[in-house]
Amino acid sequence: MKKEVIGNFKQNVNLYLKLYNNGYINKLPSYIKISAKSYSKNKDYVFYGLWGKRFVFVKISGVKKKLIEFALILFVWELLLSVLIIFIIYVGLKRVFRRQKYTDQFLKFILVAISHKLGNFLSAQKVNLELADMDEDSKKRLSSALDEMEKDFNTVSYTIRSITSDKEKLSFVNVIEELKKVLDGFSFKDKRLDLQLYVDDYLIYTNPTDLRIVLSELTTNAFKYSFENISVLAERYKKGIKIVFVNDVKNVSKGSGIGLSIVEFLCKKNNWIITKKISGNLFEITFALMPK
């Protein structure tokens, strides 16, 4: 716009100078002056060029006025357009978030309803087991299966409540202290635990519930599927810490895999590292935490 206005202004000045030079007009417009001096006493006029041996000066206040008017109009339209676009985006996002909120509430309701239904089912089956007419060995095997299922259910239910909570509680947690608490909850009478702690304390700002679930499930997995030996090692890893669980593999039927699936989910959620490795009859899981 600036180039167009200045270009039109120059064309008009050149045209008037040609007409005046050829005698078609006797007087130039007020914004064009010809002087024998190389400067103008009027500060509103600026030097335009030479016309023969004389100097041409032009008044550019009209050009500036046009440009200012255009700038103001452009600013107003841009402002209105920006406000309109922001309003449209706001309305769209508000609808999306409202729909997402309803969807989240519905999913929470479904998860809670399913968890209650499964809990009632397991309780009813335990009662039926007590009333069932079968030998003691069969009862023990069935009871063990139900206990395992109930444990997986409790873990899933606890994780669901943690995930669907509206507010995630974060705090500083001592990873080594939490590991010791989890290990103290297990009876290693028929197992051999080799605990190697090369880190005394390590604080991390995280969700303590998620951390306890991961440590508990990894310890449970090592304890449950080990034949005799369990090794737990904690040491520094880059700028963080890693805990390695190693156990010899016992010839037992595989579980549901829910525990490790939950561990992998929580690790992904919190940007923790989890790796698994099998070497011969040894199963190794490395759990690493890095500061954010």
ABEGO torsion letter per residue (X at the ends): XAAAAAAAAAAAAAAAAAAAAAGABABBBAABBBBABABBABAABBBAEBBEABBBBBBAAAAAAAAAAAAAAAAAAAAAAAAAAAAAAAAAAAAAAAAAAAAAAAAAAAAAAAAAAAAAAAAAAAAAAAABBBBAAAAAAAAAAAAAAAAAAAAAAAAAAAAABABBBBBBBBAAAAAAAAAAABBAAABBBBBBBABABBBBBBBAAAAAAAAAAAAAAAAAABAABBBBBBBBBEABBBBBBBBBBBBBBBBAGAAAAAAAAAAAAAGBBBBBBBBEABBBBBBBBBBX
